[in-house]
Amino acid sequence: MPKGFILTSEQQTERRLDIMKVAMNLFQVKGIEKTSMREIADLAGLGKSSLYDFFQSKDEIVVYSIEAQVNNAITTVQKIINANLPPEQSLREIMKINLAYSKENNILFMWLATKAYFLDEDYQERIKKVRHTYQNIVQSVIEQGIKDGLFRVTDAELASRLLINSMLSITYTSHSSHSMEDMLNEAVNIFLHGITL
């Protein structure tokens, strides 16, 4: 970006998204650890110092990408909630979205699983904020099912965590017994109906 040239906030957001897309493509090919800021800058058509006007570090790019992907998922899930489907159907649809985002962004979420505790506190808080927003939406569906008498009274917060985290086992299993979609359906069935007769 030429010195003295000021971008509007919309242009800055657009440029950050462009940089994020370039970085994500590199991350998919080379991995996050092996991708350098120089490579990101070069492919984004920026000087390395200009890249730092948008992102201070590779960690910041990854955190920004996670926020963007989770916010996209939240927007999609909110449409499911607004459709006023029965709670069981809403949970199934939400988990399909969860699985799709996990598959599409597996490199981000794998990185997050191994690096989250080593991130700067500010980055940890940003990730926690979007994760909790998403979790609260799932929790609200479970609470509605309890209120409607469709689900037994339980700890809806814990139940939402368990359901969301069960997607990790499906997405990152090294010993898959079925397709991810089949495993998702079975996981949701186990979640909703248990394993007892």
Secondary structure, DSSP 8 states (H G I E B T S, - for coil): --TT----HHHHHHHHHHHHHHHHHHHHHH-STT--HHHHHHHHT--HHHHHHH-SSHHHHHHHHHHHHHHHHHHHHHHHHHTT--HHHHHHHHHHHHHHHHHHTHHHHHHHHHHGGGS-HHHHHHHHHHHHHHHHHHHHHHHHHHHTTSS-S--HHHHHHHHHHHHHHHHT-SS-SS-HHHHHHHHHHHHHH-S--
